[in-house]
């Protein structure tokens, strides 16, 4: 397995409580969890506890391709940080840091072996950028 870590981050003009809620609640996840406008996230489930499962369906709007992104939480510090393990054994850490009227969100994840690092980073950053836009506009 690739042990390289990839980091994506964004500064969001919102309080950490809102950022946490919008990042973890399924009714919000479905509004931002896609890397490209030709994709969408038609449903999401989130059992937000250590040992709980997160599942988000990601698919092309034309129905040509889709997959379930599934993780199990290994650490939760509500409103501050979370860690999870993906089905293929890769791990990710998410942290929030308040700074005045903004919140920095940082996601550090294990790279996979199938796609170039820059492609993986670009995809995850696009999703985080969608999250930022959705959270700031709603």
Residue pairs with C-beta under 8 A, 6 or more apart in sequence:
1 88
1 89
1 90
1 110
1 113
2 110
2 111
2 112
2 113
3 110
4 110
4 111
4 117
5 108
5 109
5 110
5 111
6 108
6 109
6 110
6 111
6 117
6 120
6 121
6 124
7 106
7 107
7 108
8 106
8 107
8 121
8 124
8 125
8 128
9 104
9 105
9 106
9 107
9 128
10 104
10 105
10 128
10 129
10 131
10 132
11 99
11 102
11 103
11 104
11 132
12 19
12 102
12 103
12 104
12 105
12 131
12 132
12 135
12 136
13 101
13 102
13 136
14 22
14 102
14 103
14 135
14 136
15 98
15 101
15 103
16 79
16 80
16 96
16 97
16 98
16 103
17 79
18 135
19 96
19 103
19 105
19 135
20 78
20 79
20 96
21 28
22 28
22 32
22 131
22 134
22 135
22 138
23 29
23 94
23 105
23 131
23 135
24 46
24 48
25 46
26 43
26 44
26 45
26 46
28 134
28 135
28 138
29 41
29 44
29 46
29 56
30 40
30 41
30 42
30 43
30 44
30 56
31 41
31 134
31 138
32 41
32 127
32 130
32 131
32 133
32 134
32 135
33 41
33 44
33 56
33 58
33 127
33 130
33 131
34 40
34 41
34 58
34 127
34 130
35 122
35 123
35 124
35 126
35 127
35 130
36 126
38 60
38 61
38 62
39 58
39 59
39 60
39 61
40 58
40 59
40 61
41 56
41 57
41 58
42 57
42 59
43 56
43 57
44 54
44 55
44 56
44 57
45 53
45 54
45 55
45 56
46 52
46 54
46 55
47 53
47 54
47 73
48 54
48 73
48 76
48 78
49 73
49 76
50 73
50 74
50 75
50 76
51 72
51 73
52 72
52 73
53 70
53 71
53 72
53 73
54 69
54 70
54 71
54 72
54 73
54 84
55 68
55 69
55 70
56 68
56 69
57 66
57 67
57 68
57 69
58 66
58 67
58 68
58 69
59 65
59 66
59 67
60 66
69 86
70 86
70 87
71 84
71 85
71 86
71 87
71 92
72 84
72 85
73 82
73 83
73 84
74 83
74 84
74 85
74 91
75 81
75 82
75 83
75 93
76 82
76 83
79 96
80 95
80 96
81 93
81 94
81 95
81 96
82 93
82 94
83 91
83 92
83 93
83 94
84 91
84 92
84 94
85 91
85 92
86 92
88 112
90 109
90 110
90 111
90 112
91 109
91 110
92 107
92 108
92 109
92 110
93 107
93 108
93 109
94 105
94 106
94 107
95 105
95 106
96 103
96 104
96 105
97 103
97 104
97 106
105 128
105 131
107 124
107 128
109 124
111 117
111 120
112 120
